[in-house]
Amino acid sequence: VLFGGRSYMPSTQRTTEKWNSVADCLPHVFLVDFEFGCATSYILPELQDGLSFHVSIARNDTIYILGGHSLANNIRPANLYRLRVDLPLGSPAVNCTVLPGGISVSSAILTQTNNDEFVIVGGYQLENQKRMVCNIVSLEDNDIDIHEMETPDWTPDIKHSKIWFGSNMGNGTVFLGIPGDNKQAISEAFYFYMLKCSEDDMNEDHKIFTNSQTSTEDPGDSTPFEDSEEFCFSAEANSFDGDDEFDTYNEDDEEDESVTGYWITCCPTCDVDINTWVPFYSTELNKPAMIYCSHGDGHWVHAQCMNL
């Protein structure tokens, strides 16, 4: 079964300004027979608009179509259609039923966790707004149930990225990618993640690798790294006077290159805690990024606390 997609506007309707414009394909359902090499189109009254980037789940003779994007109306309706294909002797029959309980999503990724369960990850709910909620789709007999699952602990990089993409890797695993931070002097082109879905929970693994493609930007036009891997921060937390407006870095502790210096209280409003800290920038791996401020006698400040 083929349904949805986009095509170029017919040449008779094109203008110079809209020569490359596309439109949603007509809401026709095509049944393709590979054995005899033929295809039959069906016009179903339940399908009034063409849709693109929807999610489809096929099982035996039934196909479920969820979400999608209508280019003509620029909407992502909460669709849930059930197509059933009957292959009697003679002409095949295709029936469509509109079901309640659909979801509004486009360009999502579908992965199967077991024989009767799927997980919908990613996608968009608005043109510039990612859909951070994940859904579990359960199929049992002729019924379908869709409900939200616990949201993964998305990294700050993923949260703040405007776009994301990916694919199903099978066995309940989704491969996600986001563009690199082009504000850095040396930036990776993309960052990739593996999201493992299971029946009980869904945890995001740490970033396993990055694209080896180097940045094409001129370093002179870029902002330098805000990360501090090249520096040593080892001052003990109790060596700073909490009554001061700013904390002072203790150079005498440089010989002990422990991680405690990264967990200092850098300013009165500092909220960086070793027990709750999560990376905020793509360059923060195991330690928070810090910058040196020359105010007064000089001191180190967390980049997150400065909202950089």
C-alpha positions as CSV (number, residue, x, y, z in Angstrom):
1,V,0.0,0.0,0.0
2,L,1.3,3.5,-0.9
3,F,-0.2,6.6,0.5
4,G,0.9,10.2,1.0
5,G,3.9,12.1,-0.1
6,R,4.5,15.2,-2.2
7,S,5.1,16.0,-5.8
8,Y,6.0,19.0,-7.9
9,M,3.1,21.1,-9.1
10,P,2.0,20.3,-12.6
11,S,3.9,22.2,-15.2
12,T,0.8,23.9,-16.4
13,Q,0.3,25.5,-12.9
14,R,3.9,26.6,-12.4
15,T,5.1,30.1,-12.6
16,T,8.6,31.6,-12.6
17,E,8.3,32.4,-8.9
18,K,6.9,29.0,-8.0
19,W,8.7,26.7,-10.4
20,N,10.0,24.4,-7.7
21,S,6.9,24.5,-5.5
22,V,5.5,21.2,-4.3
23,A,2.1,20.1,-3.2
24,D,0.7,17.2,-1.2
25,C,-0.2,14.2,-3.4
26,L,-3.9,13.6,-3.9
27,P,-5.4,11.4,-1.1
28,H,-5.3,8.3,-3.2
29,V,-4.4,4.9,-1.9
30,F,-2.4,2.7,-4.2
31,L,-2.4,-1.1,-3.9
32,V,0.7,-2.5,-5.6
33,D,0.9,-6.1,-6.7
34,F,4.5,-7.2,-7.1
35,E,3.6,-10.6,-8.4
36,F,1.7,-9.3,-11.5
37,G,3.5,-5.9,-11.6
38,C,0.3,-3.8,-11.5
39,A,-1.1,-1.1,-9.2
40,T,-4.6,0.0,-8.5
41,S,-5.6,3.4,-7.0
42,Y,-8.5,3.9,-4.6
43,I,-10.4,7.1,-3.6
44,L,-11.6,6.7,-0.1
45,P,-14.2,9.3,1.2
46,E,-12.6,9.2,4.7
47,L,-9.3,10.7,3.2
48,Q,-10.1,14.2,2.2
49,D,-6.6,15.8,2.2
50,G,-3.2,14.7,1.1
51,L,-0.7,14.1,3.9
52,S,3.1,14.0,4.1
53,F,5.5,12.8,6.8
54,H,2.9,10.7,8.7
55,V,3.7,7.6,10.7
56,S,2.5,4.2,9.4
57,I,2.2,0.9,11.3
58,A,1.5,-2.2,9.2
59,R,0.3,-5.5,10.6
60,N,-1.1,-8.4,8.6
61,D,-3.9,-6.9,6.4
62,T,-4.2,-3.6,8.4
63,I,-2.3,-0.4,8.2
64,Y,-2.6,2.5,10.7
65,I,-1.8,6.0,9.6
66,L,-1.0,8.6,12.4
67,G,-0.4,12.3,12.3
68,G,1.1,13.9,9.2
69,H,1.4,17.3,7.7
70,S,-1.0,19.0,5.3
71,L,0.9,21.5,3.2
72,A,-2.2,23.2,1.8
73,N,-3.4,24.1,5.3
74,N,0.0,24.0,7.1
75,I,-1.4,21.9,9.9
76,R,-0.6,18.7,11.7
77,P,-4.0,17.2,12.4
78,A,-4.4,14.5,15.1
79,N,-5.1,11.8,12.5
80,L,-5.7,8.1,13.1
81,Y,-6.8,6.1,10.1
82,R,-7.1,2.4,9.8
83,L,-6.8,0.9,6.3
84,R,-7.8,-2.7,5.8
85,V,-7.0,-4.6,2.7
86,D,-9.2,-7.6,1.7
87,L,-7.9,-9.9,-1.0
88,P,-10.9,-12.0,-2.2
89,L,-11.0,-13.8,-5.5
90,G,-11.4,-11.1,-8.0
91,S,-10.9,-7.4,-7.3
92,P,-9.2,-6.4,-4.0
93,A,-11.1,-4.2,-1.5
94,V,-9.6,-1.4,0.6
95,N,-11.6,0.1,3.4
96,C,-10.8,3.1,5.6
97,T,-12.0,3.9,9.1
98,V,-11.4,7.1,11.0
99,L,-10.5,6.3,14.7
100,P,-10.3,8.6,17.7
101,G,-7.3,9.1,19.8
102,G,-4.8,10.2,17.1
103,I,-1.7,12.4,17.7
104,S,-0.5,15.6,16.0
105,V,3.0,14.8,14.8
106,S,5.1,14.9,11.6
107,S,8.4,13.4,10.6
108,A,8.5,11.1,13.6
109,I,10.6,7.9,14.0
110,L,8.9,4.6,14.7
111,T,10.6,1.7,16.4
112,Q,9.3,-1.7,17.4
113,T,10.0,-2.9,21.0
114,N,8.1,-6.2,20.8
115,N,5.5,-8.0,18.7
116,D,2.6,-5.9,19.8
117,E,4.3,-2.6,20.8
118,F,5.9,0.3,19.0
119,V,7.4,3.6,20.2
120,I,7.0,6.9,18.4
121,V,10.0,9.2,18.9
122,G,10.9,12.7,17.7
123,G,9.1,14.7,15.0
124,Y,7.6,18.1,15.1
125,Q,4.3,19.5,16.5
126,L,4.8,22.9,14.9
127,E,7.1,24.0,12.1
128,N,9.8,25.2,14.4
129,Q,8.9,23.2,17.5
130,K,10.2,19.7,18.1
131,R,7.9,17.2,19.7
132,M,9.7,16.1,22.8
133,V,7.0,13.7,24.0
134,C,7.2,10.0,23.1
135,N,4.3,7.7,22.6
136,I,3.7,3.9,23.0
137,V,1.5,2.3,20.5
138,S,0.0,-1.0,21.5
139,L,-1.7,-3.3,19.0
140,E,-3.9,-6.2,20.3
141,D,-6.3,-8.0,18.1
142,N,-8.0,-5.3,16.1
143,D,-7.5,-2.5,18.6
144,I,-4.9,0.2,18.8
145,D,-4.0,2.1,22.0
146,I,-1.7,5.2,22.0
147,H,-0.5,6.8,25.2
148,E,2.4,8.9,26.3
149,M,5.4,7.4,28.0
150,E,7.9,8.8,30.4
151,T,9.9,11.5,28.6
152,P,13.6,10.7,28.1
153,D,16.2,12.8,29.9
154,W,17.1,14.8,26.8
155,T,20.5,16.4,26.9
156,P,20.6,20.3,26.7
157,D,22.1,20.0,23.2
158,I,19.0,18.2,22.0
159,K,16.6,20.4,23.9
160,H,18.0,23.6,22.4
161,S,18.5,22.4,18.9
162,K,15.8,23.6,16.5
163,I,16.0,20.5,14.2
164,W,16.7,16.9,14.6
165,F,16.7,13.8,12.4
166,G,17.2,10.1,12.7
167,S,16.1,6.6,11.9
168,N,15.0,3.3,13.4
169,M,17.9,0.9,14.2
170,G,15.7,-2.0,15.1
171,N,15.3,-3.7,18.5
172,G,13.8,-0.6,20.0
173,T,16.7,1.6,19.3
174,V,16.5,5.0,17.6
175,F,19.5,6.9,16.0
176,L,19.2,10.7,16.5
177,G,21.3,13.5,15.1
178,I,21.4,17.2,15.6
179,P,23.6,19.9,13.9
180,G,26.7,21.0,15.7
181,D,27.2,24.4,17.4
182,N,28.5,26.6,14.6
183,K,29.4,29.3,17.1
184,Q,32.5,27.5,18.2
185,A,35.8,28.0,16.6
186,I,36.2,24.3,15.9
187,S,32.8,22.7,15.6
188,E,31.7,19.2,14.7
189,A,29.2,19.2,11.8
190,F,26.7,16.9,13.6
191,Y,26.3,15.1,17.0
192,F,24.7,11.7,17.1
193,Y,22.9,9.9,19.9
194,M,21.4,6.4,20.4
195,L,18.0,6.3,22.2
196,K,17.1,2.9,23.6
197,C,13.4,2.2,24.2
198,S,12.1,-0.5,26.4
199,E,8.8,-1.5,27.9
200,D,9.7,-0.1,31.4
201,D,11.8,2.9,30.7
202,M,13.6,4.8,28.0
203,N,17.1,6.1,28.7
204,E,19.4,8.0,26.4
205,D,22.9,6.8,26.2
206,H,25.7,9.2,26.2
207,K,26.9,10.6,22.9
208,I,28.9,7.8,21.3
209,F,30.6,9.5,18.5
210,T,30.6,12.7,16.4
211,N,30.9,13.3,12.7
212,S,34.6,13.6,11.8
213,Q,33.9,16.3,9.2
214,T,35.7,19.4,10.2
215,S,34.2,22.9,10.4
216,T,34.2,24.9,7.2
217,E,34.1,28.2,9.0
218,D,36.9,30.6,9.2
219,P,38.1,30.5,12.9
220,G,38.7,34.2,12.8
221,D,35.0,34.8,12.3
222,S,34.0,32.5,15.2
223,T,33.7,32.8,18.9
224,P,36.5,30.9,20.8
225,F,35.8,27.9,22.9
226,E,34.1,28.5,26.2
227,D,35.2,25.2,27.5
228,S,38.2,25.0,29.9
229,E,39.8,21.7,29.2
230,E,43.1,23.5,28.7
231,F,43.1,24.9,32.3
232,C,43.4,23.2,35.7
233,F,40.9,24.0,38.4
234,S,41.7,22.4,41.7
235,A,40.8,24.8,44.4
236,E,38.8,23.3,47.3
237,A,35.2,24.5,47.7
238,N,35.9,25.6,51.3
239,S,38.8,27.8,50.3
240,F,36.4,30.4,49.0
241,D,34.8,33.0,51.2
242,G,31.1,32.7,50.6
243,D,30.5,36.3,51.9
244,D,32.5,37.8,49.0
245,E,30.7,39.1,46.0
246,F,32.9,36.9,43.8
247,D,35.0,33.9,44.7
248,T,38.8,33.9,44.1
249,Y,40.7,31.1,42.4
250,N,43.5,29.7,44.6
251,E,46.6,29.2,42.4
252,D,48.4,27.3,45.2
253,D,46.1,24.3,44.6
254,E,47.1,23.8,40.9
255,E,49.3,20.8,41.7
256,D,46.3,18.8,42.9
257,E,44.3,18.5,39.6
258,S,41.1,17.2,41.2
259,V,37.7,17.9,39.9
260,T,36.6,19.8,43.0
261,G,37.6,23.1,41.6
262,Y,34.9,22.8,39.0
263,W,32.2,22.6,41.6
264,I,33.0,25.9,43.3
265,T,30.4,28.5,44.1
266,C,31.5,31.0,41.5
267,C,28.9,33.7,42.3
268,P,26.0,34.3,44.7
269,T,23.5,32.9,42.2
270,C,25.6,29.8,41.2
271,D,23.5,26.7,40.9
272,V,26.1,24.3,39.5
273,D,26.0,21.2,41.8
274,I,28.1,18.1,41.4
275,N,25.1,15.9,42.1
276,T,22.6,17.5,39.7
277,W,24.9,19.1,37.0
278,V,24.2,18.1,33.4
279,P,26.2,19.3,30.3
280,F,24.8,22.5,28.8
281,Y,27.2,23.0,26.0
282,S,28.4,20.5,23.4
283,T,32.0,21.0,24.7
284,E,31.2,20.1,28.3
285,L,32.0,16.4,28.7
286,N,32.7,15.6,32.4
287,K,33.2,19.1,33.8
288,P,31.3,22.4,33.5
289,A,32.9,25.0,31.3
290,M,34.5,28.0,33.1
291,I,35.8,31.4,32.0
292,Y,38.2,33.7,33.7
293,C,36.9,37.1,34.8
294,S,39.5,39.8,35.5
295,H,37.1,41.7,37.9
296,G,38.9,42.6,41.1
297,D,41.7,40.1,41.8
298,G,40.4,37.7,39.1
299,H,38.2,34.7,39.5
300,W,36.8,31.7,37.6
301,V,33.1,31.6,36.7
302,H,30.9,28.8,35.4
303,A,29.8,29.6,31.8
304,Q,26.3,28.4,32.7
305,C,26.0,30.9,35.5
306,M,26.9,33.7,33.1
307,N,24.2,32.6,30.6
308,L,26.8,32.5,27.9
